[in-house]
Amino acid sequence: MAQHNDLGKIGEQIAVDFLTQKGYEIKARNWRFKKAEIDIIAKLGNVLIAVEVKTRSTGDFGDPQEFLKPKQKKLLVTAMHEYVVTKDLDIEVRFDVIAIIKNEQETSIEHLEDAFFHF
């Protein structure tokens, strides 16, 4: 497996641990629909959250969340809609980004709630 894939998996586990500690219930990981993949689907209270995890080893090339492109956002919205329909849920939905910088010197986590409205 490529080193960036390993870093991505490590970042996703850091995000799951972070969310769990904050009281989120993890409903699914790496949920796929057509060309889209939702890294984490979590629930907090009466809100279902699609979480995109962006992990980088350095912030030198910009914040990790800046790498979420409009096409990817559209795919995530479509996939989350399919998840809600498939599970026959009547629930509020939110889209978050967890940006992680992970290297030998540091691990930093930034949780952007309702992230699609902050870009």
Stockholm file with secondary structure:
# STOCKHOLM 1.0

chainA/1-119         MAQHNDLGKIGEQIAVDFLTQKGYEIKARNWRFKKAEIDIIAKLGNVLIAVEVKTRSTGDFGDPQEFLKPKQKKLLVTAMHEYVVTKDLDIEVRFDVIAIIKNEQETSIEHLEDAFFHF
#=GR chainA/1-119 SS CCHHHHHHHHHHHHHHHHHHHTTCEEEEEEEEETTEEEEEEEEETTEEEEEEEEEESCSTTCCGGGGCCHHHHHHHHHHHHHHHHHTTCCCEEEEEEEEEEESSSCEEEEEETTGGGCC
#=GC SS_cons         CCHHHHHHHHHHHHHHHHHHHTTCEEEEEEEEETTEEEEEEEEETTEEEEEEEEEESCSTTCCGGGGCCHHHHHHHHHHHHHHHHHTTCCCEEEEEEEEEEESSSCEEEEEETTGGGCC
//
